[in-house]
Structures are given as C-alpha cells and as structure tokens.
C-alpha cells in the first residue's frame, strides 16, 4: 500500500510539473488599429477651431485589454509636427479636449476618441493646415502583457472664411 501511495504521489508531481512548464502559460493579446477617423476645422469668422479623432482597436486572438498610454501627433502636408497631444497633459493643454477610452473586449472592438468640446476659441493649429495624424498607444491585456501600436492617417480639414 505504501509503495502505491508513493508511486501515485511521484506520478502526480511529474504530471503537475509538466503542466506548469508547458500548458499553463497565459497568452499575450494581439491587437491592431483597424481604422482611424479624423476631422478638423478652423472657423475664421467666429475665431474657433475644432478637432475630432477616433481609433478602433481590435484583438486578433480575443484577449481583452485596455489603453494605458497614448499620444496623438498632428502634421501639416510637409510632415512638420504642428501639435502633440498626450495622455499626461491633454487636460491641462487648454484645448478643451474630451477623451474616452473604451476597453477592448474579446470579440468587440475597443476605441479611443478625442474631441474639442466646446470648440477651441482661437486657432489650435497656429495658422498651419493639419493634414496627417499619428496615434501611438500602449495596450495592457488582461494577462498584464503590454503591446505598443501605431497608426497614421489623414485629416479631413475644413476652413470657414465667411
């Protein structure tokens, strides 16, 4: 009886050690930015400017995650940076920016949205014409892995002169 018990314990310990070395690792989330939508306008008559940005983030392996860090850069047609907005200072920038981050839920897209609300008094683009946008974000998945994503796109810009 003792030999069977000892043999059973040894087999159990071996099986447990094999499982811990191979099959029990938590998988890392894999993400990509599916699309971005960006609009901006400058109203010279009312001296206001407006900015709207939305990015959709998708998990390719159904691992949920959340956006933990981000920045958005706006460029003119000559690829010169005209505005940098980041997570650390968007609230104190004075640009009236409202930001919403929706988590990536397994089978559903998450999102990152930014809008001037209300419109910014003055010209937030300092006389430049915004043409391109770049977003870079860090995602932390439910297993505590981090992934960095980036995506560039164009800005639909309108200038109101009358």
N, C-alpha and C positions, 0 to 999 in steps of 0.2 A: 504493500500500500504506500509506503514512504517513497519507494522508487518511482511509482506512477505519479505521485504528487510532485516530486522534484522534477521529473521529466516534463510534466504539464506546465510547471512554472517556467522552466527553461524555454519551452516552445512558445509560451505566451510572451516572454521577454523578447525573444527573437522576432516574433511577428510584430510586436509593438515598435521595436527599433527600426524594422524595415519600413513600416508605415510612416514613422516620423521622418525618415530620411527621404522618402520619395513622394508619397501621395498627399501629404498634408500641407504643402506649401500653398499660401494664398496667392491667387493670381493678381497680376497688375492690370489695372484698367488701361484700355487703349482708346484714345479719343482723337477726334479731328473736328475742325471747324467746318461745318457743312456749307454755310454761306454767311455773308455779311450784307447788310443793307445800310447805306449811309446817305444822309441828306444834310445840306447846309444852305443857309440863305443869309443875305445881307439886305436889309431894308434901309436904303439911304434917305428916304423921305421921313421915316419915323425914327431913324438912328437906332435900329435894333439888329441883332443878329441871332440866328437860330442854328442849333446843331442837334441831329438825331442819329443814333447809331444802334444797330442790333446785330449780334452774332449768335448763331445757333451752333451748339456744341453737342456732338453725338458720341456715344460709346459704341465701339465696334464689337465688344465682347460682353455687353450687358453688365458691366461693373459700374455701380453708381459712384458719383464723385461730386466735388464742389470746387468752385473757382476760389482760390485763396489769395491770389495776387494777380494784378493786371496793369497794363498801361496801353494807352492809345496815342499814336503819333499821327499828326496831320501834316501833309506835304503839299507844296504847290506843284505845278506842272514840271518845273525844273528839278524836282526831287529835293528841294530845300525844306527842311523841317520848319513849320510855322507855328505849331502848337503841340505841346506834350501834356497829356492829362494822365495822371496815375492814381492808384488807389490811395496813396498816402496823403495827397494834397488836393484832391478834387473838391472836397467840401470847403476848403479854405481858399480856393482859387478865385472866388468872386464871380465865377461864370454861371451861377445859378443851375448847376448840373445836378440832376437826379439820376441815381444809378440803381439798377435792380439786377441781382444775380439769382437765377433760378437753377437749382441743382440738377445735375444730370442723373436721371433716374433710369437705371437699367435699360428699359425698352423705349424710353421717351427722351427727346432732345431737351437739353438744358439751354439756358440762354443768358446772355449778357446784354443789357440795354442801358443806354445813356441818352438823356435828353435835357436841353435847356428848358427849365420850367420855373418861372416865366422866361420869355425871350430875354437875351442879354442886352442891356442898354449900352449902345456903342458898337464897336466893331471888334469882336473877339478874334478876328483873323488879321488885325493890324494892316488893313489895306491889301493883303495878299488874297489870291483866289485859291481856295482849297480844292485840290484835285484828287489826291490819293490819301488813303488811310491804312495804317498798320496797327493791328492789335496783337499783343503778346500777353499770354496768360499762363498761370500755373494752376494745374488741377490736382487736388488731393483726392485719391479714391478712397473707398470705404475700407480698404486694407492698409491705408496710410502710405501708399506709394505716391510719388509726385511725378507729374508729366508736364512738360512745357510745350505750348502750342503757339504758333504764329500764323497770321493770315493777312494778306494785303488785298485791297480792293480800291474801287474808285468812289468818288463822292459826287452825287448829283447836286450841283450848285446852282443857285438862282440869285441874281442881284436885281433888286427892285429899285428903279430910279425915278419913277413917277407915280 
